[in-house]
Amino acid sequence: DALNAAGFESRVAFELEFFLFEEDFATARAQGFQNLTPVTNRPQHSVFQTRAAQAAKPFMDVLTKRLNWRDIAWEAWHAEAAPGQIELNLAPAAPVAAADALVRARQLLYETAQELGCSVTCMPCPLAHESSGLHIHHSLYRQAAAPEPAFETNAGNLNDTMRFWLGGLMQSLPGAVSLLCPSVNAYHRFEPFSAVPVTHTWGVENKSAAIRVVERGANTRIEHRVASSEANPYLALGAILAGGLAGLAGEINPPAATNNLAWGLPDAVPRLPRTLSSAFRATARDTLLRDQLGS
């Protein structure tokens, strides 16, 4: 409502990562959820490997049929970095509709696994040093008879709307982490050089930063890479939209973009909260989110 009152609307798309195991839920529980067998054709780490995707295809064929039956729009799926890890890309939608689709898709993951005699989890870190995230893409449009894109870049230069929006996201980011990563397990993700952001950074086409600007001219969007796979999508989107709105209202400029690898930067570069308790404290100190969302 606040976004609409400011003359804008948003489109949101989720990238949901999850792990698929051969054992059914009863067997996995009996084993204490330890030493499970990933559904994969390779033991090594490698993104987009077709043989790994082939192993998951029987499960994903059933899942995507169910998504279609329930009118949950999706664009693609692929094998992710870890053995047994899959990413499902849901189609862009308005924020509440996108969050609804994600919750329903998670339920279909569970139903499909239960009926096929395997198990699936959206737990952020079900295995040591392996983790799943929930990358959140969003774009902004000015309300009109035909909505007009409000984010635009040219050779890395941001228009005012995008610059202020990004400034609000960056200033509110530490306080938003507890909403984006709501469980103790989520903080096991924050390992340097593991494809998970650990620094308070943004960059154009920089996947090592916490916030990535996906530069596509008038179709530019923002990929928020912090949320863990089990995040509540309504609260996560609330935090993101609130931060952006605060940036527009206060005309907040973002810090300089990070063009280098955002892992391994000097200690002077701020880090994201690494524990749930430190994230809570950052949320308690935040004023931008409080102004937008209430105490």
C-alpha positions, 0 to 999 in steps of 0.5 A: 500500500505504501508503495502504491501511495508513492506512485509505484508498483513492483514485480518480484521473482524468487529463486528457491534453492533446496536439497533432494535426498533418496531416503523417504522422510521416515527413513531420514528421521530414523537416521537423525537426518544424517548421512542422507544420499543426495539425488545426483549423478556426480559427487563434485560441486558444479553448477548447471551440470546436465547429468546432475539435473538428469538425476532429479528429472523424475522428481522435477517432472512431477513437481512442475506438472503440479505447479502447472495444475495449481497455476503457479508460474515458473520459468526454469529449474536447474542443478545447483552447486552442491550434489542433490541441490536444485534451484527453482525459478518462479515467474515474476509477479506482484509482491503478495502474489509472488510470496503466495506462489512461493509458499504454495510451491514449498508445500508442493515440494513436500507433497511430491517428495512424500508421494515419490518416496524421497525427501526434500528440504528448504533448510538453509544448511542441511549439510556442513558447508552446503547451503541454500538461499532465496535470491529475491529479484525485484523491479520498480515501475511507475504507475500509469496506464502502461506501467513504466520502468523506474529502474534504469542504468547506463554503463553502471550509472543509476538513475535517481530513483534506483540510486535512492532506492538502493541507498535505502536498501543498503542503509537498512540492510543490517537491520533487515538480516534478521527478517531475511535469515530468521533461524539459527541454521541460516547463519551457518550459510555465511561462509566466505567464498561459498557464494553467500554474501558476507559483506555489506556491499552492492555491485553491478553484476557482482554476484559476490555482493549482498545486493546485485544490480542486474543491468538491463537498461530500462529493464534493470532489476535488483537481486537481493542475495541475503535471504536464506531458503526458509525465509518468510517471503512476506516479511522478507519482501516487507523489509526490502520494500520498506528499505527502498521506500525509506531511501526514496523518501530520504533521498539516501545515496548508496555507498560506492559500488564494489567492483572487486570480489566481495569476499576477502575484503579488508576488515574495514569493509563492514560485515553482515551480522553472523549470528541471529542474536547480532542480527536481532540487535541490528534490527533493534538499532534500525530506524529506517525499517521502524519508520516504515514497518512500525516498532 
